[in-house]
Structure formats: structure tokens, C-alpha cells
Amino acid sequence: MFKALKSFCGKVSMKKGEIKDINDENIINDLLNAGYIEKIKENIKEEIKEVKEEVKTEVKEIEEKIEKEVKKTKTSKTSKKKK
């Protein structure tokens, strides 16, 4: 998989930011050498791993906030009953 760093056209055409699988080694080498594309297959796995970790952290923080709010709500209801 390759990501276009710039828009270009020819035997292979891509717009900037587009991701495409290119199979012709000659075209790949020409586009890499010209700075038009970058290989991303290896990078995607790392990025996915990082995003998963970020999501886990965010979910944990949200769960902790919810738990605190639930405790506050239970405490408030209990306090009103005692009065």
C-alpha cells in the first residue's frame, strides 16, 4: 500500500492523501524516487496499535468519570432521604 504525497497522473494516477496498492515494481520505484508516494503498509499496523491504546485510555477515563458521577448521585439521594 502506498500513500500519495502529491497529486500526479500517468500510468498510475493518485490525488494527494489517496492510498492505493500498486503492483508494478518499475512504477513504484519511479514514484518513490520522485517523492510522489510513500510506502505505508508497515506504518498502518503501528498507527492502528497506537489508536487502539489511545481509545482504551479514553474509555477508561470516561468510565472513571461515570463511576464518580454515579457515586455522587447515590450520595445525594441518600442524603435527601435522611432529611
Residue frames relative to the residue before (quaternion, step in Angstrom):
aa qw qx qy qz dx dy dz
M 1.0000 0.0000 0.0000 0.0000 0.00 0.00 0.00
F 0.0863 -0.7952 0.6002 0.0027 3.50 -1.03 0.90
K 0.2525 -0.7473 0.5990 0.1376 3.54 -1.17 0.70
A 0.4037 -0.7110 0.5240 0.2385 3.56 -0.91 0.95
L 0.2878 -0.7569 0.5665 0.1531 3.55 -0.84 1.03
K 0.7567 0.1084 -0.0540 0.6425 3.56 1.31 -0.51
S 0.5156 -0.5918 0.4961 0.3712 3.57 -1.21 0.29
F 0.1150 0.7836 -0.6036 0.0918 3.57 -1.05 0.77
C 0.1278 -0.7831 0.6003 0.1009 3.57 -1.26 0.32
G 0.2553 0.7137 -0.6149 0.2175 3.51 -1.25 0.59
K 0.7972 -0.1423 0.1418 0.5693 3.59 -0.90 -0.85
V 0.7353 0.1494 -0.1066 0.6525 3.54 1.24 -0.60
S 0.0779 -0.7935 0.6030 0.0250 3.58 -0.89 0.92
M 0.0702 0.7827 -0.6142 0.0716 3.53 -1.00 0.88
K 0.3248 -0.6986 0.5883 0.2459 3.53 -1.23 0.43
K 0.6779 -0.4981 0.3405 0.4200 3.58 -1.18 0.51
G 0.8033 0.2646 -0.2213 0.4855 3.57 -0.91 1.02
E 0.5391 0.6299 -0.4050 0.3855 3.59 1.22 -0.31
I 0.2274 -0.7557 0.6010 0.1267 3.57 -1.11 0.72
K 0.0842 0.7986 -0.5839 0.1192 3.54 -0.82 1.05
D 0.3846 -0.6747 0.5752 0.2569 3.53 -1.23 0.56
I 0.0712 -0.7868 0.6130 0.0071 3.59 -0.71 1.09
N 0.2352 -0.8266 0.5029 0.0925 3.57 -0.74 1.06
D 0.6254 0.5486 -0.3417 0.4373 3.62 1.16 -0.43
E 0.4032 -0.7547 0.4677 0.2218 3.60 -0.44 1.24
N 0.6339 0.5347 -0.3405 0.4431 3.62 1.00 -0.75
I 0.6618 0.4903 -0.2984 0.4822 3.57 0.96 -0.89
I 0.6267 0.5416 -0.3324 0.4511 3.57 0.96 -0.88
N 0.6829 0.4903 -0.2901 0.4573 3.58 0.82 -1.00
D 0.6482 0.5166 -0.3213 0.4580 3.61 0.94 -0.85
L 0.6995 0.4694 -0.2759 0.4629 3.58 0.86 -0.95
L 0.6250 0.5228 -0.3366 0.4720 3.60 1.04 -0.73
N 0.6859 0.4920 -0.2801 0.4572 3.59 0.87 -0.99
A 0.6803 0.4736 -0.2852 0.4812 3.58 1.09 -0.67
G 0.4663 -0.6977 0.4305 0.3323 3.60 1.27 -0.25
Y 0.4453 0.7101 -0.4427 0.3185 3.56 1.20 0.44
I 0.7995 0.1625 -0.0762 0.5733 3.60 1.12 -0.58
E 0.1401 -0.7406 0.6416 0.1418 3.51 -1.38 0.21
K 0.4763 -0.6511 0.5079 0.3021 3.55 -1.12 0.68
I 0.0915 -0.8437 0.5284 0.0245 3.59 -0.78 0.94
K 0.4114 0.7446 -0.4707 0.2341 3.61 1.15 -0.24
E 0.6940 0.4585 -0.2831 0.4775 3.60 0.85 -0.92
N 0.6553 0.5351 -0.3118 0.4324 3.57 1.00 -0.82
I 0.6026 0.5904 -0.3638 0.3948 3.58 1.02 -0.73
K 0.6453 0.5276 -0.3318 0.4417 3.58 0.91 -0.87
E 0.6650 0.4910 -0.3043 0.4734 3.60 0.94 -0.84
E 0.6527 0.5172 -0.3173 0.4537 3.57 0.95 -0.88
I 0.6354 0.5226 -0.3255 0.4660 3.59 0.99 -0.83
K 0.6412 0.5251 -0.3187 0.4601 3.57 0.95 -0.88
E 0.6615 0.5058 -0.3021 0.4640 3.59 0.94 -0.91
V 0.6603 0.5062 -0.3098 0.4602 3.57 0.93 -0.90
K 0.6277 0.5319 -0.3361 0.4583 3.60 0.99 -0.82
E 0.6551 0.5040 -0.3142 0.4669 3.59 0.95 -0.84
E 0.6413 0.5196 -0.3223 0.4636 3.58 0.98 -0.85
V 0.6577 0.5079 -0.3083 0.4632 3.58 0.95 -0.88
K 0.6315 0.5291 -0.3336 0.4582 3.60 0.96 -0.84
T 0.6535 0.5121 -0.3083 0.4644 3.57 0.97 -0.90
E 0.6689 0.4996 -0.3017 0.4605 3.58 0.90 -0.92
V 0.6384 0.5210 -0.3247 0.4643 3.59 0.96 -0.85
K 0.6480 0.5180 -0.3199 0.4576 3.58 0.93 -0.87
E 0.6533 0.5087 -0.3145 0.4643 3.59 0.95 -0.87
I 0.6554 0.5065 -0.3104 0.4665 3.59 0.96 -0.87
E 0.6425 0.5201 -0.3238 0.4603 3.59 0.96 -0.85
E 0.6463 0.5138 -0.3198 0.4648 3.60 1.00 -0.81
K 0.6438 0.5144 -0.3221 0.4659 3.60 0.99 -0.82
I 0.6448 0.5161 -0.3156 0.4672 3.57 0.97 -0.87
E 0.6491 0.5220 -0.3167 0.4537 3.56 0.94 -0.90
K 0.6452 0.5102 -0.3185 0.4712 3.62 0.96 -0.81
E 0.6658 0.5016 -0.3055 0.4602 3.59 0.94 -0.87
V 0.6277 0.5256 -0.3329 0.4678 3.57 1.02 -0.78
K 0.6505 0.5087 -0.3166 0.4667 3.60 0.95 -0.86
K 0.6352 0.5215 -0.3284 0.4654 3.60 1.00 -0.84
T 0.6619 0.5133 -0.3016 0.4555 3.56 0.92 -0.93
K 0.6563 0.5005 -0.3106 0.4715 3.59 0.92 -0.87
T 0.6505 0.5146 -0.3095 0.4652 3.58 0.98 -0.85
S 0.6499 0.5149 -0.3139 0.4625 3.59 0.95 -0.86
K 0.6722 0.4877 -0.3047 0.4663 3.61 0.85 -0.87
T 0.6384 0.5224 -0.3190 0.4666 3.57 1.01 -0.80
S 0.6480 0.5258 -0.3149 0.4521 3.59 0.95 -0.88
K 0.6610 0.5070 -0.3145 0.4550 3.60 0.95 -0.84
K 0.6352 0.5385 -0.3330 0.4423 3.58 0.99 -0.75
K 0.6490 0.5325 -0.3248 0.4356 3.60 1.00 -0.79
K 0.6227 0.5391 -0.3501 0.4462 3.60 1.07 -0.62
